[in-house]
C-alpha cells in the first residue's frame, strides 16, 4: 500500500491550480502518515503473531483504498471496491535475511513525472531460500531509504501478480517490516505475504520504479497481493 500508496511520481494531468495542489498535497501527506503508522503497528504485532499482523495490514489497507481521498483507485473502480485481492498468510514465506554487499557499485535512474529522475544505488543482495536472490537498493536522493521490489513467475499471468512486479520494502513510504544492524551484519525481514502492488497498477497516471532483472525471480510467489 505504501507503494501502492503513492509512488515516486506525480500525475500527468493538467495543472489543477494552487488551491487544488495544496489539498492534494495534504491528502497525500495524510495517506503516508497513516501508512507509516500502519507499518509501525504491523512490526509490533508481528513480533508475536505474524498472522494477526497480516490481517491488520490487510484490513487497514482495504479501509484506506476504499475511503481515503488519496487512494490510487480510479474513480470508476471505487464504487464496486470490496477489498484488495490478498492471499491467506503462509509463514513459509517470511524470512530474516542478511544483506550481502554488492561486489561493485551500480546505479539505477528512474524517470518519473514531477520528481524528475530518481536515483538508486545497489546496496547488496539477499538470498531467498528456494527462490533466488533479490537486489536491495538504496535511494540516494533526499530522504534516503531502502527499496526491494520483486517480480515473480506469476507476473502478468491471469489471476497472478502485477506484470511490473510488486514492492516488499520501500522505507521512504513507511513499508518496512523490520531491519537489524546491531551485530555488525545488516539484515532485513522479507515477508512476501506483505508484497503489494505499486500505485501505477491501479492508476496509469503514476510512474513507479519497477522490478529490474536483479529483482526478478524464476519461482512463483503465491502469497501477497494479487492482480485481478
C-alpha positions as CSV (number, residue, x, y, z in Angstrom):
1,X,0.0,0.0,0.0
2,X,2.6,2.4,0.7
3,X,3.8,1.9,-2.7
4,X,0.5,1.5,-3.7
5,X,0.4,4.4,-1.6
6,X,1.8,6.9,-3.9
7,X,4.8,6.0,-5.9
8,X,7.7,8.3,-6.6
9,X,5.9,10.5,-9.1
10,X,3.1,12.8,-9.7
11,X,0.4,12.6,-12.3
12,X,0.5,13.8,-15.9
13,X,-2.8,15.6,-15.6
14,X,-3.0,19.4,-16.4
15,X,-2.1,21.7,-13.5
16,X,-5.3,22.0,-11.3
17,X,-4.2,25.3,-9.7
18,X,-2.5,26.2,-6.4
19,X,-5.5,25.5,-4.1
20,X,-6.2,22.1,-5.6
21,X,-2.5,21.3,-5.4
22,X,-2.4,22.2,-1.7
23,X,-5.4,20.0,-1.0
24,X,-3.9,17.1,-2.9
25,X,-0.5,17.5,-1.1
26,X,-2.2,17.5,2.3
27,X,-4.2,14.4,1.4
28,X,-1.1,12.5,0.2
29,X,0.8,13.6,3.4
30,X,-2.1,12.2,5.5
31,X,-2.1,9.0,3.5
32,X,1.6,8.5,4.1
33,X,1.3,9.3,7.8
34,X,-1.4,6.6,8.1
35,X,0.8,4.1,6.2
36,X,3.8,4.8,8.5
37,X,1.5,4.3,11.5
38,X,0.1,1.1,10.0
39,X,3.6,-0.5,9.4
40,X,4.7,0.5,13.0
41,X,1.7,-1.5,14.3
42,X,2.4,-4.3,11.8
43,X,6.0,-4.7,13.2
44,X,4.8,-4.6,16.8
45,X,2.1,-7.2,16.2
46,X,4.3,-9.4,14.0
47,X,6.8,-9.8,16.8
48,X,4.4,-12.2,18.5
49,X,1.8,-13.0,15.8
50,X,2.6,-12.5,12.1
51,X,-0.8,-13.9,11.1
52,X,-2.6,-11.2,13.1
53,X,-0.2,-8.6,11.8
54,X,-1.1,-9.6,8.2
55,X,-4.8,-9.5,9.0
56,X,-4.4,-6.0,10.4
57,X,-2.3,-4.9,7.4
58,X,-4.9,-6.2,5.0
59,X,-8.0,-4.6,6.8
60,X,-6.2,-1.3,7.2
61,X,-5.2,-1.2,3.5
62,X,-8.8,-2.0,2.5
63,X,-10.1,0.9,4.6
64,X,-7.6,3.3,3.1
65,X,-8.1,2.2,-0.5
66,X,-11.9,2.3,-0.1
67,X,-12.3,5.6,1.7
68,X,-9.2,7.8,1.6
69,X,-9.2,10.7,-0.9
70,X,-5.6,9.9,-1.9
71,X,-6.4,6.3,-2.9
72,X,-4.7,5.2,-6.1
73,X,-8.0,3.5,-7.2
74,X,-9.6,5.2,-10.2
75,X,-13.0,6.8,-9.5
76,X,-14.7,4.2,-11.7
77,X,-13.2,1.4,-9.6
78,X,-14.2,2.8,-6.2
79,X,-17.9,2.2,-6.2
80,X,-17.6,-1.6,-6.5
81,X,-14.5,-1.9,-4.3
82,X,-14.8,-4.6,-1.7
83,X,-11.2,-5.3,-0.8
84,X,-7.8,-5.9,-2.3
85,X,-7.0,-9.4,-3.7
86,X,-4.6,-10.7,-1.0
87,X,-3.9,-14.3,-0.3
88,X,-4.1,-16.0,3.1
89,X,-1.0,-15.8,5.3
90,X,1.7,-18.5,4.7
91,X,4.5,-18.5,7.3
92,X,6.8,-20.3,4.9
93,X,7.3,-17.1,3.0
94,X,8.6,-15.0,5.9
95,X,12.4,-14.6,6.1
96,X,15.1,-12.8,8.1
97,X,17.9,-12.3,5.6
98,X,21.4,-10.9,5.6
99,X,22.2,-8.2,3.1
100,X,25.3,-9.3,1.2
101,X,27.3,-6.3,0.0
102,X,27.4,-5.6,-3.7
103,X,30.7,-6.5,-5.3
104,X,30.7,-3.4,-7.4
105,X,28.7,-0.2,-7.4
106,X,25.7,0.0,-9.7
107,X,23.2,2.8,-10.2
108,X,19.6,2.8,-11.3
109,X,18.0,6.1,-12.5
110,X,14.2,6.1,-12.7
111,X,12.4,8.7,-14.8
112,X,9.2,9.9,-13.1
113,X,6.8,12.8,-13.5
114,X,7.1,15.7,-11.1
115,X,10.1,14.2,-9.3
116,X,12.3,14.0,-12.4
117,X,15.0,11.3,-12.3
118,X,15.1,9.4,-9.0
119,X,18.5,7.8,-8.4
120,X,19.1,4.4,-6.7
121,X,22.3,2.7,-5.7
122,X,22.7,-1.0,-5.4
123,X,23.4,-1.8,-1.8
124,X,23.6,-5.6,-2.0
125,X,21.6,-8.7,-2.4
126,X,19.5,-11.1,-0.2
127,X,19.3,-14.8,-0.9
128,X,15.7,-16.1,-0.6
129,X,15.6,-19.8,0.2
130,X,14.3,-21.9,-2.7
131,X,13.5,-18.8,-4.8
132,X,16.7,-17.0,-5.8
133,X,18.3,-13.6,-4.9
134,X,17.0,-10.1,-4.9
135,X,18.8,-6.8,-5.2
136,X,18.5,-4.3,-2.3
137,X,18.5,-0.7,-3.5
138,X,19.3,2.5,-1.6
139,X,17.5,5.7,-2.5
140,X,20.3,8.2,-2.9
141,X,18.2,11.4,-3.1
142,X,16.6,13.4,-0.3
143,X,15.2,11.1,2.5
144,X,17.2,8.0,1.6
145,X,15.7,4.7,2.3
146,X,15.8,1.0,1.2
147,X,13.8,-0.4,-1.7
148,X,13.2,-4.0,-2.6
149,X,10.8,-4.8,-5.4
150,X,10.0,-8.3,-6.7
151,X,8.7,-9.7,-9.9
152,X,7.9,-13.5,-9.8
153,X,6.9,-16.1,-12.3
154,X,3.2,-15.3,-11.8
155,X,3.7,-11.7,-13.0
156,X,1.4,-10.9,-15.9
157,X,-0.5,-14.2,-15.8
158,X,-4.3,-14.3,-15.5
159,X,-5.1,-14.4,-11.8
160,X,-1.4,-13.9,-11.0
161,X,0.6,-10.9,-9.8
162,X,1.1,-7.5,-11.3
163,X,3.1,-7.6,-14.5
164,X,5.5,-4.9,-13.5
165,X,6.3,-6.5,-10.1
166,X,5.3,-5.8,-6.5
167,X,7.0,-4.0,-3.6
168,X,8.3,-5.7,-0.5
169,X,10.3,-2.9,1.1
170,X,10.1,0.8,0.5
171,X,11.1,2.6,3.7
172,X,10.7,6.1,2.3
173,X,7.0,5.3,2.2
174,X,7.0,3.5,5.5
175,X,6.8,0.0,4.1
176,X,9.4,-1.6,6.5
177,X,8.9,-5.0,8.1
178,X,12.0,-4.9,10.2
179,X,15.7,-4.3,10.0
180,X,18.7,-5.0,12.2
181,X,22.4,-4.0,12.1
182,X,23.2,-4.5,15.8
183,X,25.7,-7.3,15.4
184,X,27.7,-5.8,12.5
185,X,25.6,-7.6,9.9
186,X,22.7,-5.8,8.1
187,X,19.6,-7.9,7.9
188,X,16.1,-7.4,6.5
189,X,12.8,-9.0,7.2
190,X,11.3,-10.0,3.9
191,X,7.8,-11.3,4.3
192,X,6.3,-12.0,0.9
193,X,2.8,-12.2,2.4
194,X,3.1,-8.3,2.5
195,X,4.1,-7.9,-1.1
196,X,1.9,-5.1,-2.5
197,X,1.2,-3.5,-5.9
198,X,2.6,-0.1,-6.7
199,X,0.2,2.7,-7.4
200,X,0.7,2.5,-11.1
201,X,-1.0,-0.9,-11.1
202,X,-4.3,0.9,-10.3
203,X,-3.8,4.4,-11.9
204,X,-1.6,4.7,-15.0
205,X,-1.0,8.4,-14.3
206,X,1.5,7.3,-11.7
207,X,5.1,6.5,-12.7
208,X,6.6,3.8,-10.4
209,X,10.1,2.3,-10.2
210,X,9.5,-1.3,-11.3
211,X,11.4,-4.6,-10.7
212,X,14.6,-4.9,-12.8
213,X,16.4,-8.1,-13.8
214,X,18.1,-8.4,-10.3
215,X,14.7,-8.3,-8.7
216,X,13.1,-10.9,-10.8
217,X,12.6,-14.5,-9.5
218,X,12.0,-17.5,-11.7
219,X,9.9,-19.1,-8.9
220,X,6.3,-18.4,-8.3
221,X,5.5,-16.3,-5.2
222,X,1.9,-17.3,-4.5
223,X,1.4,-15.0,-1.5
224,X,0.8,-11.3,-1.1
225,X,-1.4,-9.0,-3.2
226,X,-2.5,-10.4,-6.5
227,X,-3.7,-8.5,-9.6
228,X,-7.3,-9.0,-10.8
